[in-house]
Amino acid sequence: MRVAITARHFELTPALRQLVEQRLAKLERILSERAISATITLTKEKFRHRTDLEVHTKGEHLLNGDGEGNSWTVSVREAVRKVEHQAEKLKSRWTEGKRQRVSAKGRETVPTRARAEAPAPRRIVRPTRYAIKPMSIEDAAMRVESGPDTFVVFRNSETEAISIVHRRKDGSLGLIEPD
């Protein structure tokens, strides 16, 4: 991670530079290789010490933190603590997949973890309605064989019960009758 430290209204000492780099070490461990650069602005105004910290990460994320205190250690600690909190939340989004991803169609969103663990639920398509006509089993079988339908629901003319004739995977026809 590139680190740029700017001092305003005072000279930057090596001890202060070392303090800032030590505090950023934990931040680098949290973000690992995803941290691109950090910009630290240290400002001294009378007895007040201000630290503004901005970290740029992959994915165009900017993490900001500012600290204020009567010493540099308090000011830097406060700013880094705020950015660490933001970095932990961002990292949990990256690793746990809490954010929802938009599908290719752009309409529906599916959580990444849920998509990986559970198969998609089956979709029920409502066909057009058709009348149940009384016919014999032979007539229903001819209708399935000659038409594009894979099944026919009909009222059996012999028993007056509703039955189903369907085309099986092996090509033969099956009959479903109630008890």
CORURHU-V600560 format. One record per backbone hydrogen bond with DSSP energy under -0.5 kcal/mol. NH is the residue of the N-H (numbers start at 1). CO is the residue of the C=O. E is the energy in kcal/mol with one decimal. If there is no record, write none. Layout:
((NH CO E) (NH CO E))
//
This chain:
((2 36 -2.1) (4 38 -2.6) (5 3 -0.5) (6 40 -3.0) (8 42 -2.8) (13 11 -0.5) (17 13 -2.1) (18 14 -2.3) (19 15 -2.1) (20 16 -2.2) (21 17 -2.2) (22 18 -2.3) (23 19 -2.0) (24 20 -1.8) (25 21 -0.7) (25 22 -0.7) (26 22 -0.6) (27 23 -0.6) (28 24 -2.2) (29 25 -1.7) (30 26 -2.1) (31 27 -2.3) (32 28 -2.0) (34 31 -2.2) (35 32 -0.9) (36 56 -2.7) (37 56 -1.6) (38 2 -2.9) (39 54 -2.9) (40 4 -3.2) (41 52 -2.7) (42 6 -3.4) (42 40 -0.5) (43 41 -0.5) (43 50 -2.6) (44 8 -1.6) (45 43 -0.5) (45 48 -2.7) (48 45 -2.9) (49 69 -2.8) (50 43 -3.0) (50 48 -0.5) (51 67 -2.7) (52 41 -2.4) (53 51 -0.5) (53 65 -3.4) (54 39 -2.1) (55 63 -2.8) (56 37 -2.9) (57 55 -0.5) (57 61 -2.7) (58 34 -2.2) (60 57 -0.7) (61 57 -0.9) (63 55 -2.9) (64 62 -0.5) (65 53 -2.4) (67 51 -2.8) (69 49 -1.9) (75 71 -2.0) (76 72 -2.9) (77 73 -2.1) (78 74 -2.1) (79 75 -1.9) (80 76 -2.6) (81 77 -2.3) (82 78 -1.7) (83 79 -1.8) (84 80 -2.6) (85 81 -1.9) (86 82 -1.7) (87 83 -2.6) (88 84 -2.5) (89 85 -1.7) (90 86 -2.3) (91 87 -2.8) (92 88 -2.1) (93 89 -1.6) (94 90 -2.0) (95 91 -3.0) (96 92 -2.5) (97 93 -1.1) (101 110 -1.4) (103 108 -2.1) (106 103 -0.8) (110 101 -1.8) (112 99 -0.8) (113 97 -0.6) (115 111 -2.3) (116 112 -1.8) (117 113 -2.0) (118 114 -2.3) (125 123 -0.6) (126 124 -0.5) (127 125 -0.7) (133 131 -0.8) (135 155 -2.3) (140 136 -2.0) (141 137 -2.2) (142 138 -2.1) (143 139 -2.0) (144 140 -2.0) (145 141 -2.3) (146 142 -2.4) (147 143 -1.8) (152 165 -2.3) (154 152 -0.5) (154 163 -2.5) (155 133 -2.0) (156 154 -0.7) (156 161 -3.0) (157 135 -1.6) (160 156 -2.4) (163 154 -3.1) (164 176 -2.4) (165 152 -2.2) (166 174 -2.4) (167 150 -3.0) (168 166 -0.5) (168 172 -3.2) (171 168 -1.5) (174 166 -3.3) (176 164 -3.2) (177 175 -0.5) (178 162 -0.6))
//
